[in-house]
Amino acid sequence: MANENKKPEIRKPRFNAYWIYIAIFLLFIGLQFFSGSNFSEPAKTTQVDFQKFLKEGDVDKIEIVNKKIAKIYLTEEAKQKEVHSNKTKDRLLKPGPNDPSYQFEFGDLQNFENGINQIKQENNLNTKIVWDTETNLWGEFLPSIIFFAVIIGVWIYIMRRMSAGGGGGAGGQIFNIGKSRAKLFDEKTDIKTTFKDVAGLEGAKEEIQEIVDFLRSPDKYTALGGKIPKGALLVGPPGTGKTLLAKAVAGEAQVPFFSLSGSDFVEMFVGVGASRVRDLFKQAKEKSPSIIFIDEIDAVGRARGKNNFSGSNDERENTLNQLLTEMDGFGSNTNVIVVAATNRADVLDKALMRAGRFDRQIYVDLPDVRERKEIFEVHLRPIKQDDTVDMDFLAKQTPGFSGADIANVCNEAALIAARKEKKAVGRQDFLDAVDRIVGGLEKKNKIITPDEKKAIAFHEAGHATVSWMLEHAAPLVKVSIVPRGQSLGAAWYLPEERLIVRPEQMLDEMCATMGGRAAEKVIFDKISTGALSDLEKVTKQARAMVTIYGLNDKIGNLTYYDSSGQTDYNFSKPYSEKTAEMIDQEISAMIEVQYQRAIEILQENKDKLIELATELLDKEVIFKESLERIFGKRPFHKDEAVPLITKSQDTESPAAEITTD
């Protein structure tokens, strides 16, 4: 009953400061309007009419205001005349006894006075002339007041926008520029990702599981004297799922998750980065246990003291120093784990990598064939497929693809099927998507002369022939002379997956790569620029054999490779000029030997090479079956345990240098 008798609460409108600004503005406008209104102004007349009135003796007094306006006061007898009463009857307010009846503006003051004096003398009049000066305070000061009001209004608006962060959160405040830019994901509402959403990455998930267990039940570890790990560094190529894995950690652990990029600490103002680090860890401690995820940490975590051209007070180094202190200093945090991701771990500062800061360094590698199948299963869920789609087959056709690449393949396949007006995505759509991503879009309308097309066909046939005849070279899957992107032809291979590579295997691959240029030499006795990517590939392989892997007898068991990446910016080489000359000679000799070897193989199989190139010219795309028909079964046929695909492209300009291993 008490609730029934209770009167409904009347909500009053909330006070808004803008109401005051609007009221002041309306007041100014009203005062200006009423002060300048013509409600009580005298009737308008002309100088000619005035002179007529003056000659007739109707004017009692003339008031000259500000040397430009004349106000006319009529005599009492004149006011009764019909001519004057008609002109004043339309006024809203009737003039008082002491108010002027007419007014007008005149030109030159001297001429005006002379005219009045002449009329007075001619008509013997006693009309008085009065001088007056009037000032309109509102008219003079209102523009200035409005100007300053606009300036103040703009200033208040800008301050309020900055106070609100300008739509960018606390980090956008001009007075809170040192605040952290981290975005907080609440464990109850925002974080939905778990390890089930992360396909593959079994090794990385197993390593990071310990952090999840600690955040779920820290007592199990602390009871035995264990301490929480301070940080985990996710290292791996782009697109492998480092950020997704960090989100899954937060989702599994059910704790607050602060996410930001390494570049969010960097600012043009000195000391801002360090201040943001302090504020970030302060927020994380208030919500502990929690996770801080710093993506692309190499933006602030680069090694200190190298190439510091900005002076002694380097903002990036100050930010890194503060980060090191927060992670493991005198005021170290409890129950706050830092998860960072980068693909440039070699450039990070050693102090950041030591135990006690990033205790776990987890390598997130490219997925293998089994993990690629799991990733396909995740990305194919929303896609309508037909019965021809085989995930095992797709996993084998995408070697070296990251999780992001596989997602792109699935999306591209759906787009290709939609262009073909299909109701479901088929196997061929996925193969076309792989070709599209690896090689670029087909350009069937590209203008190629018959001679150029013939040279491209023999070039690609040379690759296929040499690779088919060598034991350790990758066998061919498909050859195409249809231009893709900026490449004029492409060949897809199915190499053997190897964990270690022997010299004879690398030499066979180099020989097969040189098969294109060798075919041009054998058939046309000329060479062209079409072997640009081939030459780039074999040069890198030969240089790696000599300077990195120590596979050259003359140079010996030496390597000039620095895995730490700390010598990338040195101006001196780690070997003498004599050794450099020897390295160049060995690289050149190694490539030349394989080139001559390819020429010998092609000369022995010249008839079959011509037959293969002729078929390629006719069909533009040929497959493995054509080679088996022309050359017979491969003499070194082996059962491929895990098939992969590589692509070799012959390009017409350096801008199209694309290879996929």
C-alpha positions as CSV (number, residue, x, y, z in Angstrom):
1,M,0.0,0.0,0.0
2,A,2.9,2.3,0.7
3,N,4.0,1.9,-2.8
4,E,0.6,2.8,-4.2
5,N,0.3,6.0,-2.1
6,K,3.8,7.1,-3.1
7,K,3.7,9.9,-5.6
8,P,5.5,9.3,-8.8
9,E,8.9,11.0,-8.8
10,I,9.0,13.9,-11.2
11,R,12.3,14.1,-13.0
12,K,13.5,17.6,-13.4
13,P,15.7,18.4,-16.3
14,R,19.4,18.4,-15.5
15,F,21.2,21.6,-15.5
16,N,23.5,22.2,-18.4
17,A,26.2,24.9,-18.5
18,Y,25.3,25.6,-22.2
19,W,22.0,27.1,-21.1
20,I,23.9,30.1,-19.5
21,Y,25.8,30.7,-22.8
22,I,22.6,30.6,-24.8
23,A,20.8,33.0,-22.4
24,I,23.7,35.5,-22.5
25,F,23.7,35.3,-26.3
26,L,20.0,35.9,-26.5
27,L,20.3,38.9,-24.1
28,F,22.9,40.5,-26.3
29,I,20.8,40.0,-29.4
30,G,17.7,41.4,-27.6
31,L,19.4,44.5,-26.3
32,Q,20.9,45.2,-29.7
33,F,17.5,44.7,-31.3
34,F,15.6,46.9,-29.0
35,S,18.2,49.6,-28.7
36,G,18.4,49.9,-32.5
37,S,14.6,49.4,-33.2
38,N,12.5,52.0,-34.9
39,F,9.6,51.8,-32.4
40,S,10.1,55.4,-31.2
41,E,12.2,56.8,-34.0
42,P,11.0,60.0,-35.7
43,A,9.5,59.8,-39.1
44,K,11.9,59.9,-42.0
45,T,12.0,63.0,-44.3
46,T,14.2,64.6,-46.9
47,Q,16.3,67.7,-46.9
48,V,14.0,69.2,-49.6
49,D,10.9,68.7,-47.5
50,F,12.7,70.0,-44.4
51,Q,13.5,73.2,-46.3
52,K,9.8,73.5,-47.3
53,F,8.7,73.1,-43.6
54,L,11.3,75.6,-42.5
55,K,10.1,78.2,-45.1
56,E,6.5,77.7,-43.9
57,G,7.6,78.4,-40.3
58,D,6.7,74.9,-39.0
59,V,10.1,74.2,-37.5
60,D,10.6,75.2,-33.9
61,K,14.1,73.7,-33.4
62,I,16.8,71.8,-35.3
63,E,19.0,69.3,-33.4
64,I,22.2,68.3,-35.3
65,V,23.4,64.9,-33.9
66,N,27.0,63.7,-34.5
67,K,27.3,66.2,-37.4
68,K,25.4,64.0,-39.8
69,I,21.8,63.6,-38.6
70,A,19.2,66.4,-38.2
71,K,16.3,66.0,-35.9
72,I,13.3,68.3,-36.6
73,Y,11.1,69.6,-33.8
74,L,7.8,71.1,-35.1
75,T,5.8,73.9,-33.5
76,E,2.6,73.1,-31.7
77,E,0.6,74.7,-34.5
78,A,2.4,72.7,-37.2
79,K,1.8,69.4,-35.4
80,Q,-2.0,70.0,-35.9
81,K,-1.6,70.3,-39.6
82,E,-2.9,67.3,-41.7
83,V,0.3,66.9,-43.6
84,H,2.3,66.3,-40.5
85,S,-0.2,64.2,-38.7
86,N,-0.5,61.8,-41.6
87,K,3.2,61.1,-41.7
88,T,3.4,60.3,-37.9
89,K,0.3,58.2,-37.6
90,D,2.0,55.0,-38.7
91,R,4.5,55.0,-35.8
92,L,4.0,52.3,-33.2
93,L,4.6,54.8,-30.4
94,K,3.3,58.3,-30.7
95,P,6.0,61.0,-30.1
96,G,5.9,62.9,-26.8
97,P,5.8,66.6,-26.5
98,N,9.6,66.8,-26.3
99,D,10.4,64.2,-29.0
100,P,11.4,65.2,-32.6
101,S,8.9,64.7,-35.3
102,Y,11.3,64.2,-38.2
103,Q,14.9,63.2,-38.9
104,F,17.1,62.8,-41.9
105,E,20.8,62.5,-42.8
106,F,22.5,65.3,-44.6
107,G,25.7,65.6,-46.5
108,D,28.2,68.4,-46.0
109,L,27.6,70.1,-42.7
110,Q,28.8,73.6,-43.9
111,N,26.4,73.6,-46.8
112,F,23.6,72.4,-44.6
113,E,24.2,75.3,-42.1
114,N,24.5,77.9,-44.8
115,G,21.2,76.7,-46.3
116,I,19.4,77.0,-42.9
117,N,20.8,80.4,-42.2
118,Q,19.8,81.7,-45.7
119,I,16.2,80.5,-45.3
120,K,16.0,82.1,-41.8
121,Q,17.2,85.5,-43.1
122,E,14.9,85.4,-46.1
123,N,11.8,84.5,-44.0
124,N,12.8,86.3,-40.8
125,L,12.6,83.1,-38.7
126,N,13.8,82.5,-35.1
127,T,14.4,78.7,-35.5
128,K,16.9,77.4,-33.0
129,I,19.9,75.2,-33.9
130,V,21.1,72.8,-31.3
131,W,24.2,70.6,-31.4
132,D,24.3,67.2,-29.8
133,T,26.5,64.0,-29.6
134,E,25.0,60.6,-29.0
135,T,26.8,57.4,-28.3
136,N,25.5,53.8,-28.6
137,L,27.4,51.7,-26.0
138,W,25.8,48.4,-27.1
139,G,26.5,49.1,-30.8
140,E,30.2,49.9,-30.1
141,F,31.0,47.2,-27.5
142,L,28.7,44.4,-28.7
143,P,31.0,43.2,-31.6
144,S,33.9,43.1,-29.2
145,I,31.9,41.2,-26.6
146,I,30.7,38.7,-29.2
147,F,34.2,38.2,-30.5
148,F,35.6,37.4,-27.0
149,A,32.5,35.2,-26.3
150,V,33.2,33.2,-29.4
151,I,36.9,32.8,-28.4
152,I,36.0,31.7,-24.9
153,G,33.3,29.3,-26.3
154,V,35.8,27.7,-28.7
155,W,38.3,27.3,-25.9
156,I,35.8,25.7,-23.6
157,Y,34.7,23.3,-26.4
158,I,38.4,22.3,-27.1
159,M,39.1,21.8,-23.4
160,R,36.0,19.6,-23.1
161,R,36.9,17.6,-26.2
162,M,40.4,17.0,-24.8
163,S,38.9,16.2,-21.4
164,A,36.7,13.6,-23.1
165,G,39.7,12.2,-25.0
166,G,38.5,13.3,-28.4
167,G,36.9,9.9,-28.9
168,G,40.2,8.2,-28.2
169,G,39.9,7.4,-24.5
170,A,42.1,8.6,-21.7
171,G,45.2,8.6,-23.8
172,G,43.9,11.5,-25.9
173,Q,43.6,13.9,-23.0
174,I,46.0,16.9,-23.3
175,F,46.3,17.0,-19.5
176,N,46.5,13.2,-19.2
177,I,48.9,12.6,-22.0
178,G,50.9,10.4,-19.7
179,K,48.0,8.0,-19.2
180,S,48.1,4.5,-20.6
181,R,46.5,3.9,-24.0
182,A,45.8,0.3,-23.2
183,K,42.4,-1.1,-24.0
184,L,40.9,-3.2,-21.2
185,F,39.0,-6.3,-22.1
186,D,36.8,-7.4,-19.2
187,E,36.9,-11.1,-18.5
188,K,33.1,-11.3,-18.0
189,T,32.0,-9.5,-21.1
190,D,34.7,-8.9,-23.7
191,I,37.0,-11.9,-23.7
192,K,35.3,-14.7,-25.7
193,T,38.4,-16.4,-27.2
194,T,39.7,-19.7,-25.7
195,F,42.2,-22.3,-26.8
196,K,39.4,-24.0,-28.7
197,D,39.3,-21.1,-31.1
198,V,43.1,-21.3,-31.7
199,A,43.7,-24.1,-34.3
200,G,47.2,-25.6,-34.4
201,L,49.9,-24.1,-32.3
202,E,49.9,-27.1,-30.1
203,G,53.5,-26.6,-28.9
204,A,53.0,-22.9,-28.1
205,K,49.7,-23.7,-26.3
206,E,51.4,-26.4,-24.2
207,E,54.2,-24.0,-23.2
208,I,51.8,-21.1,-22.3
209,Q,49.4,-23.5,-20.4
210,E,51.5,-23.1,-17.3
211,I,50.7,-19.3,-17.2
212,V,47.0,-20.1,-17.5
213,D,47.2,-22.7,-14.7
214,F,48.9,-20.2,-12.4
215,L,46.3,-17.5,-13.0
216,R,43.5,-20.0,-12.4
217,S,45.0,-21.5,-9.2
218,P,48.1,-19.7,-8.0
219,D,47.9,-21.3,-4.6
220,K,49.0,-24.7,-6.2
221,Y,52.3,-23.1,-7.1
222,T,52.9,-20.7,-4.3
223,A,52.3,-23.4,-1.7
224,L,55.5,-25.1,-3.0
225,G,57.5,-21.9,-3.0
226,G,57.0,-21.1,-6.7
227,K,56.7,-17.6,-8.1
228,I,54.5,-16.4,-10.9
229,P,56.4,-16.0,-14.2
230,K,56.8,-12.4,-15.0
231,G,56.4,-12.6,-18.8
232,A,56.1,-14.6,-21.9
233,L,57.5,-13.5,-25.2
234,L,55.7,-14.9,-28.3
235,V,58.1,-14.9,-31.3
236,G,57.2,-16.0,-34.8
237,P,56.6,-14.9,-38.4
238,P,53.7,-12.5,-39.1
239,G,50.2,-14.1,-39.3
240,T,51.0,-17.1,-37.2
241,G,48.4,-16.2,-34.4
242,K,50.5,-14.6,-31.7
243,T,47.8,-12.0,-30.8
244,L,45.1,-14.6,-31.0
245,L,47.1,-16.9,-28.7
246,A,47.5,-14.0,-26.2
247,K,43.7,-13.4,-26.3
248,A,43.1,-17.1,-25.7
249,V,45.3,-17.0,-22.6
250,A,43.2,-14.2,-21.2
251,G,40.0,-16.0,-22.1
252,E,41.1,-19.3,-20.5
253,A,42.5,-17.6,-17.3
254,Q,39.4,-15.4,-16.9
255,V,41.3,-12.3,-15.9
256,P,41.4,-8.7,-17.1
257,F,43.4,-8.3,-20.3
258,F,45.1,-5.0,-21.1
259,S,46.0,-4.8,-24.8
260,L,48.2,-2.2,-26.6
261,S,50.9,-1.9,-29.2
262,G,54.5,-1.0,-28.6
263,S,54.1,2.2,-30.6
264,D,51.4,3.4,-28.1
265,F,54.2,4.2,-25.7
266,V,56.0,6.4,-28.2
267,E,55.2,10.1,-28.2
268,M,56.8,13.4,-29.3
269,F,56.9,14.7,-25.7
270,V,59.8,13.7,-23.4
271,G,58.9,11.4,-20.6
272,V,55.4,10.4,-21.9
273,G,56.4,6.8,-22.7
274,A,57.8,6.1,-19.2
275,S,54.7,7.8,-17.7
276,R,52.4,5.5,-19.7
277,V,54.3,2.4,-18.6
278,R,53.9,3.4,-15.0
279,D,50.2,4.1,-15.5
280,L,49.7,0.8,-17.3
281,F,51.2,-1.3,-14.6
282,K,49.3,0.7,-11.9
283,Q,46.0,-0.1,-13.6
284,A,47.0,-3.8,-14.0
285,K,48.0,-4.0,-10.3
286,E,44.6,-2.6,-9.3
287,K,42.9,-5.4,-11.3
288,S,45.4,-8.1,-10.5
289,P,45.6,-10.9,-11.3
290,S,45.7,-9.6,-14.9
291,I,47.5,-9.8,-18.2
292,I,49.2,-7.1,-20.1
293,F,49.7,-7.8,-23.8
294,I,52.2,-5.6,-25.7
295,D,52.1,-6.3,-29.5
296,E,55.1,-5.5,-31.6
297,I,57.3,-4.9,-28.5
298,D,60.3,-4.2,-30.7
299,A,59.0,-0.7,-31.1
300,V,60.3,0.1,-27.6
301,G,62.4,-2.9,-26.7
302,R,65.3,-2.5,-29.2
303,A,68.8,-2.8,-27.8
304,R,70.0,0.3,-26.1
305,G,73.1,2.3,-26.8
306,K,73.2,1.6,-30.6
307,N,72.8,4.3,-33.2
308,N,71.5,6.8,-30.7
309,F,71.6,9.9,-32.9
310,S,68.9,11.7,-31.1
311,G,71.1,12.7,-28.1
312,S,71.6,11.4,-24.6
313,N,68.0,11.7,-23.6
314,D,66.4,9.1,-25.9
315,E,62.7,8.8,-25.3
316,R,62.5,5.2,-26.5
317,E,65.3,4.2,-24.1
318,N,63.6,5.9,-21.2
319,T,60.4,4.0,-22.0
320,L,62.4,0.7,-22.1
321,N,64.1,1.5,-18.8
322,Q,60.8,2.1,-17.1
323,L,59.4,-1.1,-18.6
324,L,62.4,-3.1,-17.3
325,T,61.9,-1.5,-13.8
326,E,58.2,-2.3,-13.7
327,M,58.8,-5.9,-14.8
328,D,61.5,-6.8,-12.3
329,G,62.7,-3.9,-10.1
330,F,62.4,-2.9,-6.5
331,G,58.7,-2.2,-6.9
332,S,58.0,-5.3,-8.9
333,N,54.4,-6.4,-9.4
334,T,52.6,-9.4,-8.2
335,N,50.0,-11.4,-10.2
336,V,50.6,-9.2,-13.3
337,I,51.9,-11.2,-16.3
338,V,53.3,-9.4,-19.4
339,V,52.7,-11.2,-22.7
340,A,54.5,-9.7,-25.6
341,A,54.7,-10.5,-29.3
342,T,57.3,-9.7,-32.0
343,N,58.8,-11.1,-35.1
344,R,62.1,-9.3,-34.5
345,A,63.3,-11.0,-31.3
346,D,66.9,-10.6,-32.5
347,V,66.9,-6.8,-32.0
348,L,65.4,-6.8,-28.5
349,D,67.5,-5.6,-25.6
350,K,69.3,-8.4,-23.6
351,A,68.1,-7.0,-20.3
352,L,64.5,-7.5,-21.5
353,M,65.2,-11.1,-22.4
354,R,66.8,-12.2,-19.2
355,A,65.1,-14.6,-16.7
356,G,62.9,-12.7,-14.3
357,R,61.4,-10.5,-17.0
358,F,60.4,-12.6,-20.0
359,D,60.8,-16.0,-18.4
360,R,59.2,-17.8,-21.3
361,Q,60.2,-17.3,-24.9
362,I,57.6,-19.2,-27.0
363,Y,58.3,-19.7,-30.6
364,V,55.1,-19.6,-32.7
365,D,56.1,-21.3,-35.9
366,L,54.3,-21.7,-39.2
367,P,51.8,-24.6,-39.0
368,D,52.7,-28.0,-40.3
369,V,50.4,-30.1,-42.5
370,R,48.4,-31.4,-39.5
371,E,47.9,-28.0,-38.0
372,R,47.0,-26.5,-41.3
373,K,44.2,-29.0,-41.5
374,E,42.9,-27.8,-38.1
375,I,43.1,-24.2,-39.2
376,F,41.1,-25.0,-42.4
377,E,38.5,-26.6,-40.2
378,V,38.1,-23.4,-38.2
379,H,37.9,-21.1,-41.2
380,L,35.7,-23.4,-43.3
381,R,32.9,-23.4,-40.8
382,P,31.0,-20.4,-42.2
383,I,31.7,-21.4,-45.8
384,K,29.3,-23.4,-47.9
385,Q,31.3,-26.3,-49.4
386,D,30.5,-29.0,-51.9
387,D,31.5,-32.7,-51.7
388,T,34.8,-32.1,-53.6
389,V,36.4,-30.2,-50.7
390,D,39.0,-32.3,-48.9
391,M,40.8,-30.7,-46.0
392,D,43.7,-33.1,-46.0
393,F,44.3,-32.2,-49.7
394,L,44.0,-28.4,-49.0
395,A,46.5,-28.7,-46.1
396,K,49.0,-30.4,-48.4
397,Q,48.5,-27.7,-51.1
398,T,49.4,-24.8,-48.7
399,P,52.9,-25.4,-47.4
400,G,54.5,-22.4,-45.7
401,F,51.1,-20.7,-45.2
402,S,50.4,-19.0,-41.9
403,G,47.0,-19.0,-40.2
404,A,46.3,-15.5,-41.7
405,D,47.2,-16.9,-45.2
406,I,44.9,-19.8,-44.8
407,A,42.0,-17.5,-43.7
408,N,42.8,-15.5,-46.9
409,V,42.7,-18.6,-49.0
410,C,39.2,-19.5,-47.7
411,N,37.9,-16.0,-48.2
412,E,39.4,-15.8,-51.7
413,A,37.9,-19.2,-52.6
414,A,34.4,-18.0,-51.6
415,L,34.8,-14.9,-53.7
416,I,35.9,-16.9,-56.7
417,A,32.9,-19.2,-56.4
418,A,30.6,-16.3,-56.0
419,R,32.0,-14.7,-59.3
420,K,31.2,-18.0,-61.0
421,E,27.6,-17.9,-59.8
422,K,28.1,-21.1,-57.8
423,K,25.9,-22.2,-54.9
424,A,28.9,-23.8,-53.0
425,V,32.7,-23.6,-52.9
426,G,34.5,-26.5,-54.5
427,R,37.9,-27.9,-54.6
428,Q,39.0,-26.1,-57.8
429,D,38.0,-22.8,-56.2
430,F,40.5,-23.4,-53.4
431,L,43.2,-24.3,-55.9
432,D,42.5,-21.2,-57.9
433,A,42.6,-19.2,-54.6
434,V,46.0,-20.6,-53.7
435,D,47.3,-19.8,-57.2
436,R,45.8,-16.3,-56.9
437,I,47.5,-15.6,-53.6
438,V,50.9,-17.1,-54.4
439,G,51.3,-16.0,-58.0
440,G,48.9,-13.1,-58.4
441,L,45.9,-12.5,-60.7
442,E,45.9,-14.1,-64.1
443,K,46.3,-11.6,-66.9
444,K,45.2,-13.5,-70.0
445,N,44.7,-10.3,-72.0
446,K,48.4,-9.2,-71.5
447,I,49.9,-8.4,-74.9
448,I,52.8,-10.9,-75.6
449,T,54.3,-11.4,-79.0
450,P,54.6,-14.9,-80.4
451,D,58.4,-14.9,-80.1
452,E,58.1,-13.9,-76.4
453,K,55.5,-16.5,-75.7
454,K,57.7,-19.2,-77.4
455,A,60.6,-18.1,-75.2
456,I,58.5,-18.3,-72.1
457,A,57.2,-21.8,-73.0
458,F,60.7,-23.2,-73.6
459,H,61.9,-21.4,-70.4
460,E,59.3,-23.1,-68.3
461,A,59.7,-26.4,-70.1
462,G,63.4,-26.2,-69.3
463,H,62.6,-26.0,-65.6
464,A,60.2,-28.9,-65.8
465,T,62.7,-31.1,-67.7
466,V,65.7,-30.6,-65.5
467,S,63.7,-31.0,-62.3
468,W,62.2,-34.2,-63.6
469,M,65.7,-35.7,-64.5
470,L,67.4,-34.8,-61.2
471,E,67.2,-37.0,-58.1
472,H,67.0,-34.4,-55.4
473,A,65.1,-31.7,-57.4
474,A,61.4,-31.1,-56.6
475,P,59.1,-32.8,-59.2
476,L,56.8,-30.7,-61.2
477,V,53.1,-30.4,-60.4
478,K,51.9,-27.7,-62.9
479,V,53.4,-25.3,-65.4
480,S,51.7,-22.3,-66.7
481,I,52.7,-19.6,-69.3
482,V,49.7,-17.5,-68.5
483,P,51.0,-14.2,-67.0
484,R,50.3,-13.7,-63.3
485,G,50.9,-10.3,-61.6
486,Q,54.1,-9.2,-63.2
487,S,55.4,-12.7,-63.8
488,L,55.4,-14.1,-67.3
489,G,55.2,-17.8,-66.4
490,A,55.1,-19.9,-63.3
491,A,55.8,-23.5,-62.2
492,W,54.5,-25.3,-59.1
493,Y,56.6,-28.1,-57.6
494,L,56.1,-30.7,-54.9
495,P,59.4,-30.9,-52.9
496,E,60.3,-33.3,-50.2
497,E,60.0,-31.8,-46.7
498,R,63.4,-31.8,-45.1
499,L,64.6,-30.8,-41.7
500,I,68.2,-30.9,-42.8
501,V,69.5,-30.2,-46.3
502,R,72.7,-31.8,-47.8
503,P,74.9,-30.1,-50.5
504,E,73.8,-32.4,-53.3
505,Q,70.2,-31.5,-52.6
506,M,70.9,-27.8,-52.8
507,L,73.0,-28.2,-55.9
508,D,70.2,-30.2,-57.7
509,E,67.7,-27.4,-56.8
510,M,70.1,-24.8,-58.2
511,C,70.5,-26.8,-61.4
512,A,66.7,-27.1,-61.8
513,T,66.4,-23.4,-61.2
514,M,68.9,-22.6,-63.9
515,G,67.1,-24.9,-66.3
516,G,65.0,-22.0,-67.7
517,R,67.9,-20.0,-68.9
518,A,69.7,-23.1,-70.0
519,A,66.7,-24.0,-72.2
520,E,66.8,-20.6,-73.9
521,K,70.5,-21.1,-74.6
522,V,70.0,-24.7,-76.0
523,I,67.0,-23.8,-78.2
524,F,67.7,-20.2,-79.3
525,D,71.4,-19.9,-78.5
526,K,70.3,-16.6,-76.8
527,I,69.4,-15.7,-73.2
528,S,67.0,-13.0,-72.0
529,T,66.0,-11.1,-68.8
530,G,63.3,-13.6,-68.1
531,A,65.4,-15.5,-65.5
532,L,65.6,-12.6,-63.0
533,S,64.0,-14.4,-60.1
534,D,65.9,-17.6,-61.0
535,L,69.2,-15.8,-60.8
536,E,68.2,-14.2,-57.5
537,K,67.2,-17.5,-56.0
538,V,70.4,-19.4,-57.0
539,T,72.6,-16.5,-55.9
540,K,71.1,-16.5,-52.5
541,Q,71.4,-20.3,-52.3
542,A,75.0,-20.3,-53.3
543,R,75.9,-17.4,-51.0
544,A,74.2,-19.3,-48.1
545,M,76.2,-22.5,-48.9
546,V,79.5,-20.6,-48.8
547,T,79.0,-18.0,-46.1
548,I,76.4,-19.4,-43.8
549,Y,76.3,-23.2,-43.8
550,G,80.0,-23.9,-44.4
551,L,79.4,-26.2,-47.4
552,N,82.2,-25.0,-49.5
553,D,85.6,-26.8,-49.5
554,K,87.7,-23.8,-50.3
555,I,86.2,-21.5,-47.6
556,G,86.0,-24.3,-45.1
557,N,83.9,-24.9,-42.1
558,L,83.2,-21.2,-41.4
559,T,80.1,-19.2,-41.0
560,Y,79.7,-15.4,-41.1
561,Y,76.1,-15.5,-39.9
562,D,75.2,-13.8,-36.7
563,S,71.9,-15.1,-35.2
564,S,71.8,-12.4,-32.6
565,G,71.2,-9.7,-35.3
566,Q,73.4,-7.3,-33.4
567,T,75.9,-6.8,-36.3
568,D,73.3,-5.8,-38.9
569,Y,74.4,-2.2,-38.8
570,N,78.1,-2.6,-38.8
571,F,80.1,-0.9,-41.5
572,S,82.8,-3.6,-41.7
573,K,82.5,-7.2,-42.9
574,P,83.6,-10.1,-40.7
575,Y,86.2,-11.2,-43.2
576,S,89.1,-9.8,-45.1
577,E,89.1,-8.4,-48.7
578,K,91.0,-11.5,-49.9
579,T,88.3,-13.8,-48.4
580,A,85.6,-11.6,-49.9
581,E,87.1,-12.1,-53.3
582,M,87.4,-15.8,-52.7
583,I,83.7,-15.9,-51.7
584,D,82.6,-14.1,-54.9
585,Q,84.7,-16.5,-57.0
586,E,83.2,-19.6,-55.3
587,I,79.7,-18.4,-55.6
588,S,80.1,-17.6,-59.3
589,A,81.9,-20.9,-60.0
590,M,79.2,-22.9,-58.2
591,I,76.4,-21.3,-60.2
592,E,78.3,-21.7,-63.5
593,V,78.8,-25.4,-62.9
594,Q,75.1,-26.0,-62.3
595,Y,74.3,-23.9,-65.4
596,Q,76.5,-26.1,-67.6
597,R,75.0,-29.2,-66.0
598,A,71.5,-28.0,-66.9
599,I,72.6,-27.4,-70.5
600,E,74.0,-30.9,-70.7
601,I,70.8,-32.5,-69.4
602,L,68.7,-30.4,-71.9
603,Q,70.9,-31.3,-74.8
604,E,70.5,-35.0,-74.0
605,N,66.7,-34.5,-73.9
606,K,66.2,-31.9,-76.6
607,D,63.5,-33.7,-78.5
608,K,61.4,-34.2,-75.4
609,L,62.0,-30.6,-74.4
610,I,60.7,-29.4,-77.7
611,E,57.7,-31.7,-77.4
612,L,56.9,-30.5,-73.9
613,A,57.2,-26.8,-74.9
614,T,55.0,-27.3,-78.0
615,E,52.3,-28.8,-75.8
616,L,52.7,-26.0,-73.3
617,L,52.3,-23.5,-76.2
618,D,49.1,-25.2,-77.2
619,K,47.5,-25.7,-73.8
620,E,49.2,-22.9,-71.8
621,V,48.8,-25.0,-68.7
622,I,50.1,-28.6,-68.3
623,F,50.3,-30.9,-65.4
624,K,52.4,-33.8,-64.1
625,E,50.6,-36.3,-66.4
626,S,52.1,-34.6,-69.5
627,L,55.6,-35.1,-68.2
628,E,55.0,-38.8,-67.4
629,R,53.7,-39.3,-70.9
630,I,56.6,-37.6,-72.6
631,F,59.5,-38.6,-70.2
632,G,58.1,-41.7,-68.6
633,K,58.1,-42.4,-64.9
634,R,60.5,-40.3,-62.9
635,P,63.7,-42.4,-62.5
636,F,64.1,-41.3,-58.9
637,H,60.5,-41.7,-57.8
638,K,60.0,-41.7,-54.0
639,D,57.0,-41.7,-51.8
640,E,56.5,-38.2,-50.5
641,A,55.7,-38.3,-46.8
642,V,54.5,-34.8,-46.6
643,P,53.9,-33.1,-49.9
644,L,54.6,-29.4,-50.2
645,I,54.4,-26.9,-53.0
646,T,56.9,-24.2,-54.1
647,K,56.5,-21.8,-56.9
648,S,59.2,-20.5,-59.2
649,Q,58.5,-17.3,-61.1
650,D,60.2,-15.7,-64.0
651,T,59.7,-12.0,-63.9
652,E,60.2,-9.2,-66.3
653,S,61.2,-6.6,-63.7
654,P,62.6,-6.5,-60.1
655,A,59.3,-5.3,-58.8
656,A,57.8,-8.8,-59.3
657,E,60.4,-10.7,-57.3
658,I,58.1,-13.2,-55.5
659,T,59.1,-16.7,-54.3
660,T,57.3,-19.0,-51.9
661,D,59.2,-21.8,-50.2
